Amino acid sequence: MNIFYYNGSFDGASLRGLNDFEQVRNAIIVAKCEGLPFRGRPKDMANDVIAHILNRTSSEVGLFPVIMESHSGSDSHGEYTTKVIFQAVF
C-alpha cells in the first residue's frame, strides 16, 4: 500500500476499494513525502498514516506501526521524515 504526502501533509493513497479492516491488518505500507518533509519522527508519520487509514475504513480497532525502514533527519526547524516503510500490526 502506497501513501503520498505533499509538503508535509497527507495527500492521498492507493486505497481504491479499501473498505475492510482485514485488508490493512499486517499490510506493508510505504509512505513517501514530496516537497517539504513531514515534520516529526518516523513513528509520528506512521501513526498519522494509520489514523488516515482507520478513518477511511471506519474502524475503531487499534493498529500499531512496526517500522522497517525510514529516511529522516533534523534541521533548524526540528525533526523531519521523508519516507517510512512499516507494517501495520493489530
Secondary structure, DSSP 4 states (H G I P E B T S, - for coil): -EEEEETTEEEEES-TT---GGGTTT-EEEEEEESSPEES-HHHHHHHHHHHHHHHHT--S--EEEEEEEEEEEETTEEEEEEEEEEEE-
